[in-house]
Amino acid sequence: MSSFVDSAQLHAKAGDGGAGCVSFRREAHVSKGGPDGGDGGRGGSVWVIADHNQASLLGFRDHPFRRATDGQNGTSKRQHGSSGKDVVVTVPIGTMIYSQDGELLADLAGPGDKWLAAEGGLGGAGNNRFLSNNRRAPAFAEQGEFGQEAWYNLELKLNADVALIGFPNVGKSTLSSRVSAARPKIADYPFTTLVPNLGVVRVGTRSGRPDDATEFVMADIPGLIEGAAEGRGLGHDFLRHVERARVLCVLLDLSELAPLGPQEQLDILLRELGDYMGDLLERPRVVVGSKGDVAYNEIDDTLTISSVTGEGIDKLVSELAGLVVQVRHEEAQASEHEIVIHKPVSEEIKVEKIADNSWVIIGRAAARAVRFQDLTNDEALAEIVRRLKDLGVDRMLTRAGVREGDIVNIGQLSFEWWRDAGGAGLDRGEHHRTTRRERLARHGRLDLGDSDDDE
């Protein structure tokens, strides 16, 4: 079984936030102590970070699950619960992260780039947080928020300095094993290489000092065939590893057993590269005739090598090293890599109709506004009303066309939309506080309307 995996899945589950505490101070000689419930701790988040020490996505093949720890509940005496620990998931540089629908969410192209895969849930506020001049003994607290959870598809695009391009069995793996410490599978039949192999090539020094040597990473890409740009022969799986290569080394089979002449091979390979990504034809490239020890064909103005006898190997490596150094210098002048932190865009509040006379409000901010432990508590409901009004939910419902008697759902709260001739304000005290208080419950009626003169 291959130890190189370039596609996998990740299931990220952030920790849930801890619940706030409802508590009142109880001490000797203090008959009526104030609220002293502490806040719940925040749940841990799941971060994905590009790390140069990772070479493939092998660690996700059998174990895709990554979960952060939950936050602890708050306790009395204003003691807050501890926060959950974040989980850091390391992936190779060049990892692309996609949603289950195929949308690209993050491209971790450089070392240290990080992406927030699942954000931990906020801890709930204890009843001490709701103390005010009008509310001297709040007997309610917030519930902790659930952490985010999602499946993602991971794809790796290798970051190599040189990519070896050629038809199957052209000698790419043999060349890689000759110039580097890579030990790919080598055999005399096509498609021996089924996964990319990386090797570090070290070019001799000019001054005799080891630190004066030039090193570059060479990627042995599985053989391409005609139609690879359309996916034939797993072409897309192979070609994506060429996208970030600085220099292309195109090998042409000069032996008598070659399926096509060298010029035809070159034309097909360049056409496939251009069809897959036009920019690849603009990359610096070296065209090389392979299997020079058994050469049957020739191609003009092309370096000929033999990985068996060593003919032309030093010259090829020196030429590739020169191009790599040149491209690196140009990239350094253009810009220096800065660590990029990818975070999901904040979710907007939306109103959607799910059935006749039934609506749902979607959005993390709206769900946070109603996360109370006791949704039958009058004071808690009043706080919910205030929060939803601040978020503009009343206006959104009116504009969406919600009518009298419709059921509106937000998180775990369901309420009946109310409106009458006297108005439709969010202030419960303005409209029959006494007679309607008995109907305020989790599935009761809650004043969530908009004044007639709103925008």
Secondary structure, DSSP 8 states (H G I E B T S, - for coil): --S---EEEEEEE----------B--BTTBSS--B----------EEEEE-TT--SSGGGTS--EEE-------BTTTB-------EEEEE-TTEEEE-TTS-EEEEE-STT-EEEEE--------GGGG--SS-SS----B------EEEEEEEE----SEEEE-STTSSHHHHHHHHBS------SSTT---S-EEEEEEE--SSS-GGG-EEEEEEE-----TTGGGTTTSHHHHHTTTTT-SEEEEEEE-BTT-SS-HHHHHHHHHHHHHHH-GGGGGS-EEEEEE-GGGB----TT-EE--TTT-TTHHHHHHHHHHHHHHHHHHHHHH------EE-------EEEEEETTEEEEE-HHHHHHT-BS-TT-HHHHHHHHHHHHHHTHHHHHHHHT--TT-EEEETTEEEE---BTTB--S-GGGS-HHHHHTT-STTSB------TT--
